[in-house]
Amino acid sequence: MSGSQVVVIGAGIAGLAAAHRLARRGARVTVLEASDRVGGKLLPGEIAGARVDLGAESMLARRPEAVALAREVGLGGRLQPPATATASIWTRGALRPMPKGHVMGVPGTAEALAGVLSDEGLARIEQDAGLPRTEVGEDVAVGEYVAARLGREVVDRLVEPLLGGVYAGDAYRISMRSAVPQLFQAARTHTSLTEGVREIQARMAANQQTGPVFMGIEGGVGTLPLAVADSVRAQGGEIVTGAPVSELRREPSGGWKVVTGDRVLHADAVIVAVPAPAAAGLLRAEAPEAATELDTVEYASMALVTLAYRRSGTALPAGSGFLVPPVDGRTIKASTFASQKWGWIADENPDVVVLRTSVGRYGETKILERDDTDLVDVSRHDLREATGLDATPLETRVTRWTDGLPQYPVGHHARVARIREHVAKLPGLAVCGAQYDGVGIPACVASAHAAVDQIQGDLAAVRELTANPVQSLHGGAGE
């Protein structure tokens, strides 16, 4: 790898992580980004003088990739766990404590969901132990399987809002194999789902994982890509924004030609780290089968509404925020009390309270057609209904993430395997990003590292990720 020229297309966290790994291994790296900034879905911002995240706000710390990358680029001293891990769920007309003792909303016992489900819903969970086996085959939708075993109320009141917080998707479409691999394995090896969940919980307890589940960064997770980009440049790498790639072709010599604007680059290898539609366009000439598969990837759009209030007179419930089951017909799907979740926001801004709501799920388009003022109004209405907050905000900000979250439907794992099989036929070419192995930051970094290894001829990490995607958990509320 030392001395070879590699072009990375895309400067989201996956592309930047790939460039960082390449630069550390001695490659000459050029990163081409179509937009005017680096970072993709990670975006630092400001409201009422407070530094905040306007995109993803936390990263799974039980996986090593994202936290390790932050340390490698000098952010180790700014890593901070949430100040509170207590969240609520706004369900059946009240804010109720988020239950413990579940795996992505699936309980080991009915008692674990007492207070969240109705008596009928709790009684339905008890029937699981006596039901015949439910076959899952090569894959199954999370909602479909869990509803068959435990009843729809578990899905609608808990699984759906938790999965929706990660994918902005529909639990009745989302792949269990890709999104909740632990549950999929339990479903394959147990007749009773609750028994399988209890075994997962016992295994986790035996492993005695310590430390926080999630981690943030002082100043916002959005500062991570900026630090990675600085590190890449410090190691001699080039990062060019406003540089959409119009052509990617294999050269007779065996290398690659990359065209952006009036510039033509010749590379020994290329890593494509852009969303599925753009990746399909780039790969159509040389890997048409992979492009066809990428054309089938669907995305959900969402908006984040960030609000700042004067602390005096602003009282919020305890905890990091709350989730909202779609079955209740509310507009917002979650709210994060950012000043309570992240100690650094409160410390830096003692007179301001910052919170945010998220709006929009897979298939919902009408709500996102409304203007910013309307989205702020519906967010304030739902916040007032849930928490009693009726103050006028000092400032509001709406951040729209159009086609921001790739969907993982049943069969996603097989689609990813086919894409990688087609790409692997072309030496010096690899793909990475949120549409493959998980939507969280650690998954994107793991995907990037596997892509770098692949162009060096090492397929072990690619095979591992394809077989075992990185589970993306929900970081409390309002992810």
C-alpha positions in Angstrom: 0.0 0.0 0.0 2.9 2.4 0.7 3.3 4.8 -2.1 0.2 3.7 -4.0 -2.3 6.3 -5.2 -5.9 5.8 -3.9 -9.0 7.9 -4.6 -11.8 7.9 -2.0 -15.1 9.1 -3.4 -17.2 10.6 -0.6 -16.2 12.5 2.5 -18.8 11.3 5.0 -17.4 9.5 8.1 -17.0 6.2 6.1 -14.9 7.9 3.3 -12.9 9.9 5.8 -12.2 6.8 8.0 -11.0 4.9 4.9 -8.8 7.8 3.9 -7.3 8.0 7.4 -6.5 4.2 7.4 -5.0 4.5 4.0 -2.8 7.5 4.9 -1.6 5.7 8.0 -0.5 2.8 5.8 1.5 5.1 3.6 -0.8 5.5 0.6 -1.2 8.8 -1.3 -4.8 9.6 -0.8 -7.2 12.0 -2.6 -10.7 12.4 -1.2 -13.4 13.8 -3.6 -16.6 15.1 -2.1 -19.5 16.4 -4.2 -20.9 18.8 -1.5 -19.2 21.8 0.0 -18.3 20.2 3.3 -17.0 17.0 4.8 -18.9 14.9 7.4 -22.1 13.7 5.7 -24.7 13.0 8.4 -22.4 14.3 11.1 -22.9 18.1 11.3 -21.9 20.4 14.1 -23.9 23.6 14.6 -24.9 26.3 17.0 -28.2 27.6 18.4 -28.5 30.5 20.8 -24.8 30.5 21.3 -24.7 26.8 22.2 -22.7 24.2 20.3 -24.9 21.3 19.3 -25.1 18.4 16.8 -27.5 18.9 13.9 -27.1 15.3 12.8 -26.2 12.1 14.6 -25.3 12.9 18.3 -23.9 9.8 19.8 -22.0 6.6 18.9 -22.0 3.1 20.2 -19.1 2.7 22.6 -19.5 -1.1 23.0 -18.0 -1.4 19.5 -14.4 -0.2 19.3 -14.2 1.4 15.9 -15.7 4.9 16.4 -14.2 5.6 19.8 -10.8 4.3 18.6 -10.9 6.6 15.6 -11.8 9.6 17.8 -8.8 8.8 19.9 -6.5 8.4 16.9 -7.3 11.9 15.7 -6.8 13.6 19.0 -10.3 13.6 20.5 -9.7 11.1 23.3 -9.8 13.8 26.0 -13.2 15.1 24.7 -15.0 11.8 24.7 -18.0 11.9 27.1 -20.7 9.4 28.0 -24.3 10.7 28.3 -24.9 12.5 31.7 -28.0 10.4 32.0 -29.0 7.1 30.4 -32.6 7.4 31.7 -35.2 7.8 28.9 -39.0 7.7 28.6 -41.6 6.5 26.2 -44.6 8.7 25.4 -47.3 6.0 25.1 -51.0 5.6 25.9 -51.2 9.3 26.9 -48.4 9.6 29.3 -44.6 9.7 29.6 -43.6 6.3 31.1 -40.1 5.1 32.1 -38.3 3.3 29.3 -38.4 -0.4 30.5 -35.2 -2.3 31.2 -34.6 -5.9 30.5 -35.2 -6.0 26.7 -33.3 -6.5 23.5 -34.3 -3.7 21.1 -37.8 -3.7 22.7 -38.2 -7.5 22.9 -38.6 -8.6 26.6 -37.3 -11.7 28.3 -40.4 -11.6 30.5 -43.8 -9.9 30.4 -43.0 -8.1 33.7 -40.2 -6.2 31.9 -42.9 -4.2 30.0 -45.3 -3.6 32.9 -46.5 0.0 32.7 -45.8 0.3 29.0 -48.2 -2.3 27.7 -51.8 -2.9 28.5 -52.9 -5.9 30.6 -54.0 -7.6 27.4 -50.6 -7.0 25.8 -48.7 -8.4 28.8 -50.9 -11.5 28.8 -50.2 -12.0 25.1 -46.5 -12.1 25.8 -47.1 -15.0 28.3 -48.4 -17.1 25.4 -45.0 -17.3 23.7 -43.8 -20.2 25.8 -46.7 -22.4 24.6 -46.6 -21.5 20.9 -45.2 -23.8 18.2 -42.0 -22.8 16.5 -42.0 -19.9 14.1 -39.7 -20.5 11.2 -37.5 -17.6 10.1 -35.7 -19.0 7.1 -32.9 -16.9 5.7 -34.4 -13.7 7.0 -37.6 -12.3 8.4 -39.0 -8.9 9.3 -38.5 -7.9 12.9 -42.1 -6.8 13.5 -43.6 -9.8 11.7 -41.7 -12.3 13.8 -42.0 -10.5 17.2 -45.8 -9.9 16.6 -46.2 -13.7 15.8 -44.5 -14.6 19.1 -45.5 -11.9 21.5 -48.3 -9.9 19.9 -48.5 -6.6 18.0 -48.6 -4.4 21.0 -44.9 -5.2 21.9 -44.0 -4.2 18.3 -46.2 -1.1 18.1 -45.4 0.3 21.6 -41.7 -0.5 21.9 -39.9 -2.3 19.1 -41.2 0.2 16.5 -40.1 3.4 18.2 -36.7 1.9 19.1 -36.0 0.7 15.6 -37.5 3.8 14.1 -35.0 5.8 16.1 -32.2 4.0 14.3 -33.5 3.6 10.8 -36.6 5.9 10.6 -38.1 2.8 9.2 -41.0 0.4 9.6 -40.5 -2.5 12.0 -42.7 -4.7 9.9 -40.3 -4.3 6.9 -36.9 -4.2 8.6 -34.7 -7.2 8.4 -34.1 -9.0 11.7 -31.0 -10.7 10.4 -29.3 -7.3 9.5 -30.8 -5.0 12.1 -31.0 -7.2 15.2 -28.7 -10.2 14.5 -28.8 -11.3 18.1 -32.5 -11.8 17.9 -32.2 -13.5 14.6 -29.8 -16.1 16.0 -32.1 -16.6 19.0 -35.0 -17.2 16.7 -33.0 -19.8 14.8 -32.1 -21.7 17.9 -35.1 -21.3 20.3 -38.8 -22.1 20.0 -39.6 -19.5 22.6 -38.5 -15.9 21.8 -38.6 -14.8 25.5 -36.4 -17.8 26.4 -33.9 -16.7 23.6 -33.9 -13.2 24.9 -33.2 -14.4 28.5 -30.2 -16.4 27.1 -28.9 -13.2 25.3 -29.2 -11.3 28.6 -27.4 -14.1 30.5 -24.6 -14.1 28.0 -24.2 -10.3 28.2 -24.2 -10.5 32.0 -21.5 -13.2 31.9 -19.4 -11.1 29.6 -19.6 -8.3 32.1 -19.1 -5.5 29.7 -18.4 -2.4 31.6 -18.3 1.2 30.7 -20.9 3.3 28.9 -22.9 1.8 26.0 -22.8 5.1 24.1 -20.3 8.0 23.8 -20.5 11.6 22.7 -17.8 14.2 22.1 -17.5 17.6 23.8 -18.5 20.1 21.1 -20.6 17.4 19.3 -20.1 14.2 17.4 -20.1 16.5 14.3 -16.6 17.5 15.2 -15.3 14.0 14.6 -15.2 14.1 10.7 -13.5 17.5 10.9 -10.7 16.1 13.1 -10.4 13.0 10.8 -10.1 15.3 7.8 -7.4 17.4 9.5 -5.5 14.2 10.3 -5.7 13.0 6.7 -4.3 16.3 5.5 -1.6 16.3 8.1 -0.4 12.9 6.7 -0.2 14.3 3.2 -3.7 13.4 2.0 -5.8 15.8 -0.2 -9.5 16.5 0.4 -11.4 18.3 -2.3 -15.0 19.5 -1.7 -17.3 20.7 -4.4 -15.9 17.9 -6.6 -18.6 15.5 -7.9 -17.2 12.6 -9.8 -18.6 12.2 -13.3 -16.8 9.1 -14.5 -15.1 6.1 -13.0 -13.4 3.7 -15.5 -11.0 0.9 -15.4 -7.8 1.6 -17.3 -6.1 -0.8 -19.7 -3.1 -0.7 -17.3 -5.2 -2.1 -14.5 -5.6 1.1 -12.6 -8.5 3.5 -12.5 -9.5 6.8 -14.1 -11.5 9.2 -12.0 -13.0 12.4 -13.6 -14.2 15.3 -11.6 -14.9 18.6 -13.4 -11.9 19.2 -15.7 -9.6 17.2 -13.5 -8.6 13.6 -14.4 -7.0 11.4 -11.7 -5.3 8.1 -12.2 -5.3 5.8 -9.3 -4.1 2.3 -8.3 -7.3 1.8 -6.3 -10.7 3.5 -5.6 -13.0 3.3 -2.6 -16.6 4.4 -3.3 -18.1 5.8 -0.1 -21.2 7.5 -1.2 -24.9 6.7 -0.8 -26.5 4.0 -2.9 -27.9 6.2 -5.7 -24.6 7.9 -6.3 -22.7 4.7 -6.0 -24.9 3.0 -8.6 -24.2 5.8 -11.0 -20.5 5.6 -10.5 -20.4 1.8 -10.8 -22.8 1.4 -13.8 -20.1 1.3 -16.4 -17.7 -1.2 -14.8 -19.9 -3.1 -12.4 -23.4 -3.0 -13.8 -24.7 -5.9 -11.7 -23.6 -4.1 -8.5 -25.2 -0.9 -9.8 -28.5 -2.7 -10.4 -28.5 -4.0 -6.8 -27.7 -0.5 -5.4 -30.6 0.9 -7.4 -32.9 -1.1 -5.2 -31.8 0.5 -1.9 -34.5 2.7 -0.5 -34.0 5.7 1.9 -36.1 7.4 4.6 -36.1 11.2 5.0 -36.3 13.0 8.3 -35.9 16.4 9.9 -34.4 17.5 13.2 -36.0 20.4 14.9 -33.6 22.0 17.5 -35.0 24.4 20.0 -33.3 26.6 22.6 -35.1 28.1 25.7 -34.1 30.3 28.6 -33.4 28.0 31.5 -35.3 30.1 34.0 -38.9 28.9 33.8 -38.1 25.9 31.6 -38.9 22.7 33.5 -38.4 19.3 31.7 -38.9 15.8 33.0 -35.8 14.0 34.2 -33.8 12.0 31.7 -32.4 12.2 28.2 -35.7 12.5 26.4 -38.5 10.3 25.1 -39.5 8.1 22.2 -42.9 8.1 20.5 -44.7 5.0 19.1 -46.2 5.8 15.7 -49.4 3.9 16.6 -50.4 6.9 18.8 -50.6 9.2 15.8 -48.2 11.9 17.0 -46.2 13.9 14.6 -42.8 13.8 16.3 -41.1 10.4 16.7 -38.7 11.4 19.5 -37.3 14.2 21.5 -33.8 14.6 23.1 -33.3 16.8 26.0 -29.8 17.7 24.8 -28.8 19.9 27.8 -29.7 17.0 30.1 -28.2 14.3 28.0 -24.8 15.9 27.4 -23.1 17.5 30.4 -20.9 19.7 28.2 -23.9 21.5 26.7 -25.2 22.3 30.2 -21.7 23.3 31.5 -21.0 25.6 28.5 -24.6 27.2 28.5 -25.9 27.4 32.0 -28.6 29.9 31.1 -29.9 28.0 28.0 -31.8 24.7 27.6 -31.4 22.9 24.3 -33.7 20.1 23.1 -34.6 18.6 19.8 -37.3 16.6 18.1 -37.2 14.3 15.1 -39.9 14.2 12.4 -40.4 11.8 9.5 -40.2 8.1 8.9 -40.0 5.8 5.9 -42.9 6.4 3.6 -43.9 9.7 5.2 -43.5 12.5 2.7 -46.3 14.9 3.5 -45.0 16.0 6.9 -41.6 16.9 5.4 -43.2 19.0 2.7 -44.3 21.4 5.3 -42.1 24.5 5.8 -39.8 25.1 8.7 -42.2 27.2 10.7 -44.9 24.4 10.6 -42.4 21.8 11.7 -41.4 24.0 14.7 -45.1 24.5 15.5 -46.0 20.8 15.4 -42.9 20.0 17.5 -43.8 22.6 20.1 -47.4 21.3 20.2 -46.3 17.7 20.8 -43.7 18.8 23.4 -46.4 20.7 25.2 -48.7 17.7 25.2 -45.9 15.4 26.4 -44.1 17.5 29.0 -46.1 20.7 29.6 -43.4 22.9 28.1 -45.2 26.0 26.9 -42.4 28.6 26.8 -41.4 30.5 23.7 -38.1 29.3 22.4 -35.2 31.8 22.1 -34.2 30.3 18.7 -35.2 27.3 16.5 -33.5 25.5 13.7 -34.7 22.9 11.3 -32.2 20.5 9.7 -33.6 18.3 6.9 -32.0 15.0 6.0 -33.5 14.1 2.7 -32.9 10.4 1.9 -30.7 10.4 5.0 -31.2 6.8 6.2 -30.9 3.7 4.1 -33.5 1.0 4.7 -32.6 -2.6 5.7 -35.6 -4.7 4.4 -35.8 -8.5 4.6 -33.0 -9.9 2.4 -30.7 -7.0 2.9 -27.8 -9.3 3.9 -28.1 -11.2 0.6 -28.2 -7.9 -1.4 -25.0 -6.7 0.3 -23.3 -10.0 -0.4 -24.2 -9.8 -4.1 -23.0 -6.2 -4.3 -19.6 -7.1 -2.8 -19.3 -10.2 -5.0 -19.7 -8.1 -8.1 -17.3 -5.4 -6.9 -14.7 -8.0 -5.9 -14.4 -9.0 -9.5 -12.6 -5.7 -10.2 -9.2 -5.4 -8.5 -8.5 -2.2 -6.7 -12.2 -1.4 -6.1 -14.2 -1.5 -2.9 -17.3 0.1 -1.4 -18.3 1.2 2.1 -20.9 3.3 3.9 -24.2 3.1 5.8 -26.1 1.1 3.2 -24.1 -2.0 3.8 -23.2 -3.2 7.3 -25.1 -0.9 9.7 -26.1 2.7 9.9 -24.3 3.8 13.0 -20.9 5.4 13.2 -19.0 2.3 14.3 -20.6 0.3 11.4 -19.5 3.0 8.9 -16.0 3.0 10.2 -15.8 -0.8 10.2 -17.1 -0.8 6.7 -14.4 1.7 5.7 -11.6 -0.4 7.3 -12.9 -3.5 5.5 -12.8 -1.7 2.2 -9.2 -0.6 2.8 -8.2 -4.2 3.6 -10.0 -5.4 0.5 -8.1 -3.3 -1.9 -4.9 -4.6 -0.2 -6.1 -8.2 -1.0 -7.3 -9.0 2.5 -11.0 -10.1 2.4 -11.3 -11.3 6.0 -13.0 -8.2 7.3 -15.4 -8.0 4.4 -16.5 -11.6 4.9 -17.0 -11.0 8.6 -19.1 -7.9 8.1 -21.2 -9.5 5.4 -21.9 -12.5 7.6 -22.3 -10.4 10.8 -23.5 -6.8 10.3 -22.8 -4.3 13.1 -26.0 -3.9 15.1 -27.0 -0.2 15.4 -28.6 0.4 18.8 -30.7 3.4 19.8 -28.8 5.9 21.9 -31.5 6.8 24.4 -34.0 9.1 22.7 -34.1 11.3 19.7 -31.3 9.7 17.7 
